[in-house]
Amino acid sequence: MNEIIKILSKVDGGNILDAATGKGDFINTLKQHLKSFTQIIGVDTSQRCVDYAQKIFPENNIEIYRMNLEDMQFEDGYFDTVCISDALHHIKNREAVLNEMLRVLKPEGLMLITEMYSDGDQTPAQETHIMMHHWVASVDRLLGTYHQKTFTRQELQDIVKKLPLKKVEIADFYVPVDDPSKNCPALIRNCQDIIKRLQTMENTEAIIAEGKELMERIKDIGYAGACRLAITGYKKK
Ligand SMILES: C[S@@+](CC[C@H](N)C(=O)[O-])C[C@H]1O[C@@H](n2cnc3c(N)ncnc32)[C@H](O)[C@@H]1O
């Protein structure tokens, strides 16, 4: 986690877009660790997430809107900083969304991308996170929600290489976990709820079996957040 804190602690964020804000977890990280900011605007297509995030951020300088990132209602160059955290693999039209994020970013403005990756040196507990993520993504796809497997480290670098950014820096980080068994009861309950839902659907035997194996792994090995990349770069003029 230190790397992302180190990066944020040097940033005067100004007007910030948090793209695909979900329930606002990354807004909390921004609020806590940025050197300074003027305003944070979180955008998501999910009404449930927007309602939740609007409730937990009563501050006047934090606003949450339901909006599609492919077509945002902000002027060109409106933001000093644009962020997207742990969401690239949820975005169907990734190129369109990244282009739109760059449109609303002012020239020389900062783009920050954080995303977990699925390869490299991960502990067995981190491998559990990756496996759980892949299982949940398969369930989401079965239910009709776009959710891809996480990218590899190289795939993320290749995505960023295509963007018109300069001074690109890439740092690895993860959230250290003292006790990999700590969150296991909640994760197992989460798996059980998903399995209950799958049991009401046809042809789900294989994915249910996968979920049960995953629950055993969570009990045996535990869980820790996988490694992530923090990528920063400045929009070319
Ligand atoms: C894993 S969540 C985001 C997590 C969040 N950034 C955080 O730090 O906790 C992914 C989010 O992407 C949103 N999303 C996917 N495609 C989108 C789009 N085209 N426009 C806006 N939001 C989108 C989903 O609704 C979902 O809430």
The ligand as an ORCA input file, in Angstrom:
! r2SCAN-3c Opt
* xyz 0 1
  C     -15.037     -2.940     -9.170
  S     -16.122     -1.629     -9.353
  C     -15.146     -0.210     -9.054
  C     -14.401     -0.147     -7.818
  C     -14.068      1.242     -7.329
  N     -13.358      2.039     -8.300
  C     -13.287      1.165     -6.033
  O     -12.187      1.687     -5.971
  O     -13.813      0.567     -5.100
  C     -16.348     -1.439    -11.091
  C     -17.413     -0.406    -11.421
  O     -17.339     -0.061    -12.803
  C     -18.614      0.421    -13.162
  N     -18.681      0.558    -14.629
  C     -18.468     -0.393    -15.568
  N     -18.604      0.137    -16.813
  C     -18.890      1.463    -16.641
  C     -19.131      2.542    -17.543
  N     -19.122      2.370    -18.884
  N     -19.394      3.767    -17.032
  C     -19.418      3.970    -15.676
  N     -19.200      2.980    -14.779
  C     -18.937      1.739    -15.245
  C     -19.523     -0.633    -12.554
  O     -20.850     -0.169    -12.428
  C     -18.838     -0.900    -11.204
  O     -19.419     -0.169    -10.150
*
